[in-house]
């Protein structure tokens, strides 16, 4: 991509990554100061002048704290999860352009670490990998509040990734590129509007996209008012309840670094990044990013947290339709102004982001052997792991490494699609495992299938033999295609070539695939439909108490429930007309009142043991917790 | 086989495919079986893209893209079926689901 020596790229990457860490430390300081001012307090003021050394003192404090691992935790995942969150966070900074070229010691240095042609997808992909840190951490803690936080986080991130990605499609269409450097350069031209020269910043041509990006980005980074995964008042900090010491600080670091990244990304994508009056430069980028960060803090200081159904409602009922309208209008205007329909390059990113999210692999390394070995080892892990959650994690590792191999094979676009489709799919798988499988009744491992095992070995050996024969005897027939590495580069990159290829010769198959997907989706909706659609309506008329709600969890009346762990939850007097009693053992609960009780006269409330019939229904029946909701 | 060639990727593909197949045949947890199927699909993609790379052709990549799209549809339906199944028989053990056989 350029001729600067590799060591300078590494050096600059090193500076950027460490800059992120310092920026993050002072972001916490700024947040506490600004919040304090908004709340008429002083904020940190003890350590150093104006409290400026407070972040360093906090860091030392966190390092010195005891690192607890709960007894109920899934220890390996518990240790790995914060690292996933922390490692993926600052990597996005590598594709953000911090300026033009500068000359140092006779070398020309590009002020960006790398100019990926799928840079924006790369950032979004890292985000979707990073959420695994939260979900796995919540799962591995062995704590219900943490698990609830993790499940919320998964649903929230999947929903908002869609709107986040789609909100950028307008920008992709206008810039005809996914590369941040090219998107930036496209904005550094000026427009003549009625004789006035104004900058071509995409906030002017994509105001709707910008607003949706801003909202989605807040949700993606789990910040207030979308901080449901860690809602302190309901979930006791959610996914990181059980984390302490430096493992906790990894989550903390990741959150703030993500904020900084999103702020810089928003500045670069919509506000012209380093472009500005007088002289272009990194200071403009930092200024714009600072404004965004202030906006973040302002939101936190001002808005109350959303309710969970409101959160999902906003994403699916408001933002998604709006963002689709935005794409349609932008595409139409672009086609009109180009005067041609054959510009297919933008259809590809559109398809990509519609499919979900993504992530890309560190390219330019020649580590194919390592990638292949890790992929195979992880694939073995999928089959051999006893716990299905471990299988799912191993599957993610396999797919990510295969994506890396795709990059080596010059299939960058497929690598991105691979991550988009499969990280999303596996995320759902992990959720399914958590929902459907109880730890203590995992199916017997490998048991009872000796026939299949023998058969598998035989077929496996036969297949291996066939592969070996094919490899040893095969000869290339026909002539090789025209798409050598240089030819692809000349045509504008893998995405462009694949786009031309698909939309010239394969339009009909694409439509067919779209129909298949549509039918599949409808089929899944039918299959997943609850058996009794009346349940929900009944729940609404009787009222429910969320498991996540402290009032619900606070067992005011501990029931002497016939020797089981059942506990009763009651609603406070006056809130409901009927007698609402939620009965729950360790695994399920029901909305069916177990017994009636007079709220207005608690003294007379006779607490009766739950009948066996009711308990049977709770244990084996259709509890609302497990499927309908 | 010192020079990096499609053979290497064929080997990788074979390894992944066979691992996935063993998973499908030996595991009893339907979710893990589902993951193993995904593994086999991906093994095929590796072979396609490896050949496309060796032949300087885009056709292999195009095909792999279609495979991924179909695999997405398949996983949507597969998860739907798993969901319906687990709701019906309250287990994810494939050995427990034998209504059609008996």
Interface residues (C-beta under 8 A of the other chain):
Chain A: X355 X368 X372 X375 X376 X379 X380 X382 X383 X388 X391 X392 X395 X398 X399 X402 X405 X406 X409 X410 X411 X413 X414 X417 X418 X421 X422 X425 X426 X428 X429 X432 X433 X436 X437 X441 X442 X443 X444 X445 X446 X447 X448 X449 X452 X453 X455 X456 X457 X459 X460 X463 X464 X467 X470 X471 X476 X480 X481 X482 X483 X484 X487 X497 X498 X501 X502 X506 X509 X513 X516 X517 X519 X520 X521 X523 X524 X525 X526 X527 X528 X531 X620 X627
Chain B: X4 X7 X8 X9 X10 X11 X12 X13 X14 X15 X16 X17 X18 X19 X20 X21 X22 X23 X25 X26 X27 X28 X29 X31 X32 X34 X35 X36 X38 X39 X42 X45 X46 X49 X50 X52 X53 X54 X55 X56 X57 X58 X59 X61 X62 X64 X65 X66 X68 X69 X70 X71 X72 X73 X74 X75 X76 X77 X79 X80 X81 X82 X83 X84 X86 X87 X90 X91 X92 X93 X94 X95
